[in-house]
Amino acid sequence: MDDRQIIELFFNRRDDAVKHLFEKYFPYCFKIAWNILFNKEDSDECVNDTGLKTWDSIPPNNPDSLRAYVGRITRNLALSRVEGAMAQKRGGGQLALCLDELSECVSGKDNIGDIADKMALKECLNRFLAALKEDERVFFVQRYWYMMSVSDIARQSGCTESKVKMSLKRRRDDLRQMLAGEGIEV
């Protein structure tokens, strides 16, 4: 079943909408949750919560990309789940490592949401990603959106870990420079 048909099931409030959603996207959503939580039960629960949140939000939302939509819901749910744990103790897992790496680019803020002009940041990030070569963009998104480990990225891409690390370091430097040039506080 394609995405438009699944979305139509949600709009028609059909009980099998979530079933079809999970048939197509459960592994994808589980991987996103797993990369953040590293716990099967918590990851399963996040994916189940993704089904409920999708049910509650379609309609009125009508996403252009169902995959991206449910991926974002899953990611946000998983990040919310670890937010409390990270407040109690710092470190551990890819989330902390990714956030530490990106803190070089957007430092001095506990939360990117504190930056006054979110739209300028979003547009800047979109331009930044669009300007990257495909492999650089894939590495960057896998690391900082999907929270994949460097070793997983290297294995999946057929590159060495050292190449992935160097690419990520250079892209973070480029991002820091671009944000500074746009007048976004770094």
VMD Tcl script that draws the C-alpha trace (Angstrom):
set ca {
  {0.00 0.00 0.00}
  {1.44 3.40 -0.89}
  {1.65 6.41 1.43}
  {-1.28 8.29 -0.10}
  {-3.54 5.28 0.44}
  {-2.42 4.97 4.06}
  {-3.03 8.69 4.64}
  {-6.47 8.30 3.09}
  {-7.21 5.52 5.61}
  {-6.33 7.95 8.43}
  {-8.58 10.63 6.92}
  {-11.41 8.11 6.70}
  {-10.68 7.10 10.34}
  {-10.30 3.47 9.33}
  {-9.12 1.13 12.10}
  {-6.61 -0.55 9.79}
  {-4.71 2.70 9.08}
  {-2.24 2.14 11.92}
  {-1.84 -1.52 10.95}
  {-0.84 -0.54 7.40}
  {1.40 2.23 8.74}
  {3.26 -0.27 10.94}
  {3.51 -2.87 8.17}
  {5.36 -0.33 6.07}
  {7.26 1.76 8.62}
  {7.71 -0.21 11.84}
  {11.37 -1.21 11.11}
  {12.21 2.36 10.05}
  {10.64 3.90 13.16}
  {12.12 1.25 15.44}
  {15.62 1.97 14.12}
  {15.20 5.68 14.80}
  {14.01 5.01 18.37}
  {16.72 2.37 18.94}
  {19.51 4.74 17.84}
  {18.39 7.17 20.54}
  {17.19 4.86 23.33}
  {19.21 1.63 22.96}
  {16.41 -0.25 24.67}
  {14.01 -2.65 22.93}
  {11.03 -2.07 25.21}
  {11.36 1.72 25.13}
  {11.85 1.66 21.36}
  {8.77 -0.53 20.88}
  {6.77 1.81 23.09}
  {7.95 4.86 21.11}
  {6.88 3.21 17.86}
  {3.49 2.34 19.34}
  {3.15 5.92 20.55}
  {4.04 7.02 17.01}
  {0.97 5.14 15.75}
  {-1.25 6.92 18.28}
  {0.26 10.36 17.58}
  {-0.14 9.78 13.84}
  {-3.78 8.77 14.38}
  {-4.36 11.94 16.45}
  {-2.65 14.26 13.96}
  {-3.91 12.97 10.58}
  {-6.30 14.70 9.98}
  {-5.93 17.68 10.16}
  {-2.33 17.27 8.97}
  {-1.82 15.88 5.48}
  {1.91 15.16 5.18}
  {3.65 15.19 1.80}
  {6.00 12.44 3.01}
  {4.48 9.94 5.41}
  {7.92 8.38 6.00}
  {9.44 11.68 7.09}
  {6.34 12.52 9.12}
  {6.36 9.33 11.20}
  {10.16 9.44 11.44}
  {9.97 12.89 12.97}
  {7.24 11.85 15.39}
  {9.28 8.82 16.48}
  {12.45 10.86 16.87}
  {10.71 13.53 18.94}
  {9.08 10.91 21.18}
  {12.40 9.16 21.74}
  {14.19 12.44 22.46}
  {11.46 13.38 24.95}
  {11.90 10.04 26.65}
  {15.62 10.58 27.22}
  {15.29 14.25 28.14}
  {14.55 13.42 31.77}
  {17.30 10.83 31.96}
  {19.82 13.26 30.49}
  {18.87 15.89 33.04}
  {19.70 13.42 35.80}
  {22.97 12.18 34.34}
  {25.03 13.36 31.41}
  {26.73 11.08 28.93}
  {26.20 7.69 27.38}
  {24.72 6.75 24.02}
  {24.82 8.39 20.63}
  {22.46 11.18 21.64}
  {24.91 12.70 24.10}
  {27.80 12.29 21.66}
  {25.85 13.91 18.81}
  {24.74 16.81 20.97}
  {28.29 17.33 22.24}
  {29.59 17.40 18.66}
  {26.96 19.89 17.53}
  {27.48 22.08 20.59}
  {30.59 23.35 18.80}
  {28.29 24.90 16.18}
  {25.44 26.09 18.39}
  {27.01 26.64 21.78}
  {25.89 28.64 24.75}
  {22.31 27.43 24.42}
  {20.68 24.55 26.22}
  {18.20 24.23 23.41}
  {18.22 25.34 19.79}
  {14.65 26.51 20.43}
  {16.17 29.39 22.46}
  {17.50 30.96 19.25}
  {15.23 33.91 18.54}
  {14.71 33.41 14.84}
  {13.93 29.74 14.27}
  {12.98 30.31 10.65}
  {16.35 31.85 9.82}
  {18.07 28.87 11.42}
  {15.87 26.42 9.53}
  {16.52 28.14 6.20}
  {20.23 28.29 6.92}
  {20.35 24.57 7.77}
  {18.39 23.69 4.63}
  {20.81 25.69 2.47}
  {23.74 24.11 4.28}
  {22.47 20.57 3.67}
  {21.55 21.32 0.05}
  {25.09 22.56 -0.63}
  {26.74 19.36 0.63}
  {27.84 16.52 -1.63}
  {25.51 13.57 -1.35}
  {27.82 11.40 0.78}
  {28.56 14.32 3.13}
  {24.84 15.06 3.50}
  {24.07 11.38 4.14}
  {26.77 11.17 6.83}
  {25.56 14.39 8.47}
  {21.87 13.41 8.50}
  {22.59 9.85 9.64}
  {24.69 11.14 12.52}
  {22.71 14.15 13.69}
  {19.15 13.26 12.72}
  {19.10 9.47 13.03}
  {21.76 9.46 15.80}
  {23.66 6.61 14.15}
  {27.07 5.69 15.49}
  {30.13 6.52 13.39}
  {30.87 2.80 13.06}
  {27.35 2.10 11.73}
  {27.63 4.93 9.21}
  {31.03 3.66 8.07}
  {29.79 0.07 7.76}
  {26.67 1.12 5.85}
  {28.56 3.39 3.46}
  {31.57 1.12 2.96}
  {33.93 3.87 4.22}
  {36.40 3.88 7.06}
  {35.40 5.32 10.43}
  {38.23 7.81 10.04}
  {36.74 9.13 6.78}
  {33.31 9.49 8.37}
  {34.74 11.26 11.45}
  {36.77 13.65 9.31}
  {33.81 14.42 7.05}
  {31.61 15.13 10.07}
  {34.27 17.35 11.67}
  {34.70 19.36 8.47}
  {30.95 19.73 8.00}
  {30.52 20.91 11.61}
  {33.24 23.49 10.98}
  {31.46 24.55 7.77}
  {28.15 24.80 9.62}
  {29.69 26.88 12.41}
  {31.16 29.24 9.80}
  {27.88 29.49 7.90}
  {25.87 30.21 11.05}
  {28.33 32.91 12.08}
  {28.15 34.42 8.58}
  {24.35 34.48 8.81}
  {24.56 36.31 12.13}
  {23.15 33.39 14.09}
  {24.70 33.34 17.54}
  {27.29 30.59 17.83}
}
mol new
graphics top color blue
foreach p $ca { graphics top sphere $p radius 0.5 }
foreach p [lrange $ca 0 end-1] q [lrange $ca 1 end] { graphics top cylinder $p $q radius 0.2 }
display resetview
